[in-house]
């Protein structure tokens, strides 16, 4: 077994590993002497290693509709834009182009001959490679939804390699949200948990922090509510497109059917959030109902 094979095997272990373990494997390989290796403009599919816990900004879910559209391009005989790979030891790690790679793999299942795919090589450190993956996914192609951006921002916070401003820019979230994430991390680590023991999903971490100390002063719960609202809005948009906005009467009936006895409470909150002229009156009524 050659040294290159050993390194590829290590990278493939990293592809199935959690973030901190994968980072450790990658870091150990960066310290090894590297064989003189060409950087061709095409590679076999089997030579490209995905490490989703580190470089797949969207999470591991693939948008099959988007990948299917890319596959249609390939079936017409055209190539897709080169995927971006980063040299790690003697292996090539995918930095950007997960949906393109998925489309080529689907094409391979239809073709009898071997497939090579176009690649562009990224040169830089591990931190620079992670940043490049984030920047590539902030381009307008298949935009990240709110949940994906918040989860990626949280992963960067627990990784603790970037400043607040850098994390906000890389993940496409506000610095206020990054500050909240750092406060949640601090809350969860007060019982001695290490960064590698924290949940990698932001909303799981948030729920744990709220359960631990619901009155925590440094946690900005209004921001949390807005971020969660954006996630629900994304899901409704995916399921219903613009139907709710274009058919308000039907939308109201659907919400009443869904919310039942709580529909009136939600309607009042909606008027307040929308800044309706009745909002002040509703707020006064809500305050009058408080037990103090």
N, C-alpha and C positions, 0 to 999 in steps of 0.2 A: 504494500500500500504506500503510495507516494505522499510526500509532505502536502502537496496541493489537495489530495483526496482527504487527508486528515483535517485540513483547514475548512474544506467545503462541508465535511461532516459536522464540524463545530458550528459553522454558520447555520446549518440546518437544525441543529439543536436549539440555537438561539431563536429560530423562526417559531418554535413552539413554546418558548419560554416567556415568563412574565417580564415586565419591563426591566426591573433592576438586575435580574439574572441575565437577561439578554445583553444589557449594557456591560456587565462584567465580562461576558464571553467576548464581545466585540473589543473591549478595551484590552483584554489579554492578547488578542490577535494583533492589535496595532503595535504592540511592543516586539513582535517577532520579526526577524529579518525576512524580507519579501523577495521572492524570485523575480528576476527580470521578466515582466509580463507585458505582452502587447495589449493595447486597448483598441480592438477592432470596432468598426462601426456597426457590426451585427454580431449577435450572440445566439447560440442555441437556447431554447427555453429552459432546458435543464440546468444551464449555467447561472441562471439568475435566481437569487435567493430573496424571498420576502421575509422581513422581520416586522410583523404588524404592530407588536407592542411598542416599538420605538418609532417606526417611520410611517405607519399607516394612520394618517391624521383622522380619517373619517371613522375609524373603528374597523372591525373586520367584516362588516356587512357590505355586500356588493349590490349595487343598483343594477339588477339584471336587465331592466329596460334600457338603460344607458349602454351596458355591455353588449346587448343585442343589436343596438344601432351601430356600434363599432364593428361588430361581427359582419353586418351587412356590407360595410365598406370593404372589409377584407375579402368577402366572398366575391366581390366584383373585381378582385385582382389588384387592388390598391394597397399600399402600405399606410399604416398609421404614423402619426408623429412619433419620433423616437422616445422610448422611455428613458428616464434618467437613472443611471446606476452609479454606485460609489465603490471604489476599490477598497476592500477590507481584507488584508492578507492577500491571498491569491484568489479570493472570491469576489463576485460582483453582487452587491446588495442593491435592491430596488429602492430608489428614493422617491420617484414620482412616476405614475403611470399604472397604478394597480388595475384600473378598469381596462386599459389597453392590453395589459398582460393577460388579464382574464379572458378578453376577447380572442387573443392569439391562442390561448389554451383550448378554448371552445373550437377554434378553427382546426387545431391539431387533431381533435377528435373526429373531424370530417375528412382529413387529408391522410393519404398513405405515405407521402414523402416527409422527410424531416423538415422542420420549420426553424428558420432563424429569424430574429426580429431586430429592427433597427434600435440602436442605443446611443445615448449621449453620456459621456463620462463627466461626473462631478469630481472636482479635486478640492479637498479641504479636510479639516479636522472632523471628529465625531460631532462636536457641538455645531459646527458649520453645516454639516450634513443634515442634522435634525432641523436646523433653521431653514435650510433649502427646501426640505419636505413641507414645512409649514407655509413658506412663501408660495410654493407651487400650488398649494391647495387653496390659497386665498385669491387665485386668479378666477375670473368669471368663466367657468366651463360647466361644472356641476357643483353649484355652491354648497358649502357646508350648511346644514341646518343648525338651529340653535343648540340642540342637544349635542351634536358632534363638536361644535366649537367649545361648549362648556366642558365637555369631557376631556378634550385635548388640552384646554387651558389648565384643568385640574392636574392632568398628568405632568404637565410642565412644572406646576407648582411643587408637586411632591418629588419631582426629579431634582429641583433646587439647583439648577445650573444657569438660570437666566434672571435678569432684573424684572421688576414689575412691568416696566414699560415694554421690554422685549417680549414678555409673555403675552401682554395685551395685543401687541402688534402681530405676533406669530399666530395666535389663536383667533384673532378677530373679535375680541371681547373688550370690555371696558377695564380700565385700571381699577375702578371701584370693585368690579367683580373679582379681579385678581387679589385685591386686598382682602375681600371676604373669604376667598379660598385659603389664603394664608392664615386667616383667623380660625377657619375650620380645621386646618392642619394642626395648628397649635392646640386647639381644643382636644382633638383626637389623640394627640401625642402626650397629653398630660398624664395618661395612665401608663406611660413607658413604651408605647408602641413605636416601632421604627418606621421610617418612610416606606420600606418594602412590605410592611404589614397593613398599610392603609388600603381601603377600597379604591380601585382604579376608576370606578364610575362616580362622577361628581354628585349625582342626586342621591346615591346610596350614602356617600360620605356626609352630605348635608343632613340627611335624615338622622344619621347617627349623632351628629353634633347637636342637632336640635333636641333629640331625645336625651342626650347627656346633660344639656344645660339650656333649657328654652329661654332663659332670661339673660343669656350671655350678652354683655353690653357691647362688645366690639363687633358682634355679628349684625350685619345690616339686613334685617329680615325683609324690608321693603324691596331691596334689590333682589333677594331670593324669590320673592313672590313674582316680580316682573319677569325674571328669567324662566321660572316655571310656566308662567302664562305664555311666554313666547314659544316654549316647547309644545304646549297644548295647541297654540295657534298654528304652528307648523303642521301638526298632525291633522287638524281640522282642514287646513288648506289642501293637504295631500288627498284627503278623503272627499272633500266637497268642493274644491276649487273656489269659485266666487258665488256659489249658489246661495249661501246665507245672506250675503250683502245684496244680491239682486232680487231676492224674494223674501223681504222682511216679514211679511205676514206668515208665510210658510215656516220661516226660520223661527218665529216666535212660537208657533204651534209645536214645532219639533222640540224646542227647548222645554216647553211646558210638559210635553209628554215624557221627556227625559228626566227633568228635574222634579216633577211632581210638586209636592207641598213647598219645596224650597225655591220654586221658580220666582216667587215674588221677591224673596231676599236677593236673589241673583239679579233680578231686574233693577232693584234699587242700587245695588253696587255698580251695575253697568252705567246707570245715569250719572252717578258720582264720577266714575272713571272717565266718562265721555265729556264731562264738563257741561252737562245739560243745565238749562236755566232752573230746573227743579232740584238740582243737586244740593243747593244750600238748604232748602226746606227739608229734603230727605236727611241730610247730615244732622240738622237740628233735631229731627224726630229720633234718629238713631242715638244721638247723645242723650236725649231725654229718657231713653229706655235703659241707660246704664245704671247699675245699682249703687251709685255714689254721686 
